[in-house]
């Protein structure tokens, strides 16, 4: 099986293959499950084939189920992550298939006018467990793209960690609304 490294163009037709890699039998690769309009399945992997903002990887095959196990996504969020969370100056509300964020607290800039900042974030939320953390996939309405991030459960039920998809940087979130 061949994995193509693709440089991202301004539109899908302008994407260019810049390298090819041979995938050996028994290799562990996660694919997104979404077929690109030009053909092929995009690869999402924590190892060698990690997508960036300039490159992504595609496996060109008409029948992916013959060579890999399809990712199983669960709708919504993991049970431990549901509810209000705060940390780093932000408040998160994770409810159903939504993960919304806003600046914590009240507006203090306008005298006599007190309001909370508006919610924004991810809809169509899905998750899958990968080792000790949960890979989250949400649709960002503001950008129009699906984005990946991770949550990690803590021993303390009033604390969890959120981070990037590599699992290299974690920030603490505490239960409750601010």
C-alpha positions in Angstrom: 0.0 0.0 0.0 1.3 3.5 -0.9 0.9 6.5 1.3 1.1 9.9 -0.5 2.4 13.0 1.2 0.4 15.9 -0.2 1.2 19.6 0.0 -1.9 21.7 0.6 -2.9 24.1 -2.1 -5.4 27.0 -2.0 -8.1 24.6 -3.1 -8.3 20.8 -3.4 -7.5 20.7 -7.1 -4.2 22.6 -6.4 -3.0 20.0 -3.9 0.3 18.3 -5.0 1.8 14.9 -4.1 5.4 15.6 -3.0 6.5 12.2 -1.7 5.4 8.5 -1.6 6.0 6.0 1.2 5.4 2.3 1.2 3.2 1.0 4.0 4.4 -2.3 5.2 2.1 -5.2 6.2 1.1 -4.9 9.9 1.7 -1.1 10.1 -0.6 0.7 12.6 -2.3 3.6 10.7 -5.4 5.5 11.6 -7.5 6.9 8.7 -10.2 9.5 9.0 -12.9 7.5 7.2 -13.7 10.5 5.0 -13.1 10.0 1.3 -11.7 13.1 -0.5 -13.5 14.1 -3.6 -10.4 13.5 -5.7 -10.2 9.9 -4.2 -8.3 8.4 -1.3 -8.7 8.3 2.5 -6.9 10.9 4.6 -4.5 9.4 7.2 -4.5 10.6 10.9 -1.7 8.9 12.8 0.3 9.7 16.0 3.5 8.4 14.5 5.2 8.9 11.1 2.3 10.2 9.1 1.2 13.2 11.2 -0.6 15.9 9.3 0.4 19.5 9.6 -1.0 22.8 8.4 1.1 22.5 5.1 1.0 18.7 4.5 -1.3 15.7 4.9 -1.2 12.1 3.9 -3.6 10.1 1.7 -3.9 6.4 1.0 -5.3 5.8 -2.5 -7.5 2.7 -2.4 -11.0 1.9 -3.5 -11.6 -0.5 -0.6 -9.9 0.4 2.7 -11.6 -2.2 4.8 -9.5 -4.9 3.2 -6.3 -3.6 4.8 -7.2 -1.6 7.9 -9.7 -1.5 10.7 -12.0 1.5 10.3 -12.0 4.0 13.2 -15.0 3.7 15.4 -16.3 7.1 16.5 -18.8 7.6 19.3 -21.2 10.6 19.0 -21.1 13.3 21.7 -18.4 13.5 24.4 -17.2 11.0 27.0 -19.3 10.9 30.1 -16.5 12.3 32.4 -16.1 15.4 30.2 -19.7 16.5 30.1 -20.7 19.7 32.0 -19.0 23.0 32.7 -15.2 23.3 32.9 -12.9 26.3 33.4 -9.2 27.0 33.2 -6.8 29.3 31.4 -9.3 32.2 31.4 -11.9 30.2 29.5 -15.1 28.3 30.4 -16.2 25.3 28.4 -19.6 23.8 28.2 -19.6 20.2 26.9 -23.2 19.0 26.3 -24.5 16.5 23.9 -22.7 16.8 20.6 -21.4 20.4 21.4 -18.2 21.7 22.9 -18.6 25.4 23.4 -16.0 27.9 24.8 -16.2 31.5 26.0 -14.0 33.9 28.0 -14.6 33.4 31.7 -16.3 36.0 33.8 -18.2 39.1 33.0 -17.4 42.1 30.7 -15.7 44.7 32.8 -14.8 47.2 30.1 -18.1 49.1 29.8 -19.4 50.8 33.0 -23.0 50.1 33.7 -23.2 47.3 31.1 -22.7 43.9 32.4 -22.8 40.9 30.1 -21.2 37.5 29.5 -19.1 36.8 26.5 -20.8 34.7 23.7 -20.3 31.0 23.3 -18.5 29.6 20.2 -16.8 26.3 19.5 -17.5 22.9 18.0 -20.7 21.1 16.9 -21.2 17.6 15.5 -18.8 16.3 18.3 -17.4 12.8 18.1 -14.8 11.0 20.1 -12.6 7.9 20.2 -10.4 6.5 22.9 -6.7 6.2 22.0 -4.6 4.8 24.9 -5.0 7.0 27.9 -6.6 10.0 26.2 -9.7 10.7 24.1 -9.4 12.0 20.6 -12.1 14.6 19.9 -13.3 15.6 16.5 -15.6 18.7 16.2 -16.9 20.8 13.4 -15.9 24.5 13.9 -18.8 26.7 12.6 -16.5 29.7 12.4 -13.9 28.1 10.1 -16.0 25.5 8.4 -13.5 22.7 9.2 -13.4 19.6 11.4 -10.7 20.0 14.1 -9.0 17.5 16.3 -8.0 17.9 20.0 -7.7 15.6 23.0 -9.1 15.2 26.5 -7.5 13.2 29.3 -9.3 11.9 32.4 -7.8 12.7 35.8 -7.9 10.7 39.0 -9.7 13.6 40.5 -13.3 13.8 39.0 -13.2 17.6 39.3 -10.2 17.9 37.0 -9.4 16.9 33.4 -6.7 17.8 30.9 -7.1 19.2 27.4 -4.4 19.2 24.8 -3.1 18.8 21.3 -3.5 15.7 19.2 0.1 14.6 19.9 -0.5 14.4 23.6 2.6 16.5 24.3 1.1 19.5 25.9 -1.7 19.4 28.5 -3.6 22.2 30.1 -5.8 21.7 33.3 -9.5 22.2 33.3 -11.5 22.3 36.5 -15.2 21.4 36.9 -17.6 24.4 37.3 -18.7 27.6 35.7 -16.8 30.9 36.0 
